[in-house]
């Protein structure tokens, strides 16, 4: 009888372990950690794309894709992507794999108003050289698309090919820029930040620094700053935003973050507004 009870208990423990293990594994990977860059690894592919799929008189569909591939398998691969409409976060996606080279992400997006769509991706690999030595490989990519109604139906384009499309582009650029600049002014006034002491970079513009260094920094230091910045963005923005009251809220509907890099090279601020309009400030010290 005791033998039967022991077998029964062992089966229960094994079943619980099998059911529970994926949740433990997923929770353990809800983070991005920056380690020094290993230049012996690289990305042979890193892309983000927004494609116009279909337009009707009332709405339209987009295909949003992101993906990357490293030169060889690494311990952990992870990509995260965010897509903004007129400067406001519309959607997000992420995937991680162990012992992998390649990640492919895709989502269908629908809309029913004109807009400037901007997608931003961070591609990262975690390399375990041994039990005590970890390294990173990283890059960024981005894309954009304009959607607007023309001749009674929605269309999509990247580079205007007619006077009509040029006017639509200028109007959407102006609308997005006015919103973001107004938001930035509200944020810097609220936190009493002297903008003349900072180099202001939008999150979309940050993606241009995967090939060139941040102003005043070496390429190695620049990549360290960017890696740690994405580490913080993932934990404090992408997954959820912690408000002043301690409430965790979704980032969907929040403004595109601005990065304010101090001229004295000691720190940077990340500024954005939640969907409810609460001003948020994150700080990263540079050593």
N, C-alpha and C positions, 0 to 999 in steps of 0.2 A: 504493500500500500504506500509506504514512504517513497519507494522507488518511482511509483506512478505519479505521485504528487510532485516529486523533483523534476521528472520529465515534463510534466504539465507547466510548471513554473518556468523552466528553461525555454519552452516554446513561447510563452507569453513574453518573456524578456527579449527574445530574438525578434518577435513580431514588433514590439514597441521600438526596438532599436532600428529596424528597417524603416518603419513609418516615420520615426522622428529624425533620422539621420539627414535626409534631404533638407529639412528645415534648419538644422544646425549648420549645415554646409552653406546654405544660402545666406543665413544671417552672418556667418563669418566672413562672407565676401561682400557685405554691404559697405565697402570702403575702397578707396583708392589710396595707396601709400607711395609716396615718392622716395626713390633711392637714387644715388648718383648714376648718371647716364653711362651706359656701356656702349662705346662707339663701335665695338666689334659686331653689334647687332644693328639692324636698320629696318625701316619699313620699305618694302618693295612696292607697296600699294597703300594709298590712303585717300579715300574719296568721300565726298558728300554731294548729293544731287537732289534737285527738286524738278520733277518733270510734270508738265501739264498733260493730264490724261484725257479729260473730257469737259466740255463746257456747254451749258444750256442757257436759255433765257433767265433761269432762276438760280442756278447754282453751278458748281464745278468740282472736279476731282483732281487731286494731285497725288503723285507717287513720290514719296520721300524715302531716299535710300542713303545708307552710310555703310562703309566697310573698310577693312584694312587687312594687310598681310605682312607679317614680319619675315625677315630673311631666313629664319629657322624657328623651330618650335621653342617656346619659352614656358616657364612654369605656369604663368597666369596671363591670359589675354583679356583685355576689357576695352570696350568702346562705349562711349556715351554720346548721345545726340540730343540737341534741342532745336526747335523750330519756332521762330517768332513771326508774328504778323503785325506790321506797323509798330514794331518795337515792343510788343507784348508777347510773353511766352504762350504759345498755343498748344504745344505737345512736346513729349520727350520720349526717348527710348534708350535702352541699354542692354548689353549682353556680356557675359563673361564665360570663359572656357579655361579649363586647365590643360596643360601640355598641348598647346595649340599654336598655330601660326595665323589662322584666318578667322575673321568675323564678318558676317553680313547681316545688316539690319534693314528692315523695310516696313513702312506704314503707309496706309492710304489716308489722305487728309481731304476733308470736304470743306467748302466755303460757299458763302452766298453774298459776299460783299467784296468790292475791289480791295487790293492790298499789296503791300510789299512784303514778300515772304523771304526770310533769311534763316538758313540752317547752319548750325555750328556743331562740329564734332571734335571730340578729344579721343585719340587712339593711344592706348598704353599697354605696355608689356612689363611684367614683373619677372626678373631673371634671378634664379637661385643658383649661384655658383657653388656654394656649399651651405652647410647648416648655419653659418655665421655671416656669410657674405652675400648680400642681395644687391642687385642693380636694376636699372630701369631703361626702357626705350620708349620714346613718345613722339607724337606729332599731332598736328591739328589740320582740319580741312573745313571748307565752308562752301556754300552756294547760295544763290538768290533767284527769285522769280517774281515778276510782276503779273498780277491778275487784274483784269478790268473788263467792263462791259463795252462792247463795240458792235455796232450794227445789230443791236437787239440780243446779243448772246455774249457770254463770258469768253474771254481769250486769255492766253498766257504767253509771256515773252520775257526773254532776258535782255536782249539788246534791241532797242526800237528800230524798226525798219521803215517807218512812215512818220509823217508829221503828226498824225493822230496818236500813234504809240509814243512819240517823243513827248507830247503834251501830257499824256496819261502818266508816263514815267516821272516827269517833273512834278506833277501834282502829288503823286504818291511819295516821292522822295521828300518833298516839302512837308507833307503831313507827318511822316515818320520822324523827320528831323526836328520839327517843332515840338512834338510830344516828348522826344528824348531830351532835348535841350531844356524844356520846361521842367521835366522831372529832375534833371541834373541840378538845375538852379534851386529847386525846392529842397533837394537833399543837401547840397552844400550850405545853403542858408540855415537849414534846420540843425546841422551838425557844426555850424560855424567854421567851415573849412575855407581857407584862403586858396582859391584855385590857382593863383599865380605861383604857388609853391609846389605845384604838382603837374605832372605830365598826364593828361586825361586820355584814356584809351577805352573805347567801347569793347564789349565782349566780341562783337563781330570783327572789329579791327585787330583784336589780339591774335587772330588766326594768321595774320601776315607775319608774325614773329616766329614761325616755326623754321624759317630759313635765315632770318636776320636777327641780330641781338637787340634787346631793349636798349634804348638810348642811354649811354653812359656805362653800360655793363659789357663784360666779355660774353662770348657766346656760351661758355660753360656756366657762368653765373646766371645768365639770362634763362637758360633752360632749367636751372634749379628753381629760380623764382616762379617760372611758369608751371613747373611740375607741382610745386607746393601750393600754388594758387588753385590749380585744378583739384588738388586734394581737398582743399578747403571748400571750394565751390560744390564739389560732389556731396560732402557731408552737410553743408549748411545752406545749400540752395537747391541742388538737383533733387535730392531725396525728399527734403522738406525744409521749410523755413521755420525757425523758432522765433516767435514774436516776443515783445518785451514782457508780456504776461506769462511767458513760458509755454504758450500753446504752439503745437506743431501744425503748420498749415501747408497745403500744397503750393508749389511754386507756379502752377498754371494760373495765368492771368497777371503775373508779376511783370515788372518792367525789365528790359534787358539791363544787366549790370554794367556799371562803369567801374573801371579800375583807375584809381588815382595813385600814380607812382611818385613818391616824394622826390624833389630835386636833390635833397641831401642823401638820397639812397639808403635811408634807414628803415623805411616802412612803405606799405601801400594800403590803401583803403579799397574796399569793394562796397559800392553803394547801389541800392535798388529800392523799389517800393513793392510791397505785397499787392495782391489783387484788391485788398480792402483799402489800400492807400497808406499803409503804415511804412514809415521810413526805417530802413535797415542799414546798419553800418557794420562791416566786418573789417578786421585789421590783421595784417600779416607783417611781422617784423623781418627785416633783412639783416642777416649777420655776415 
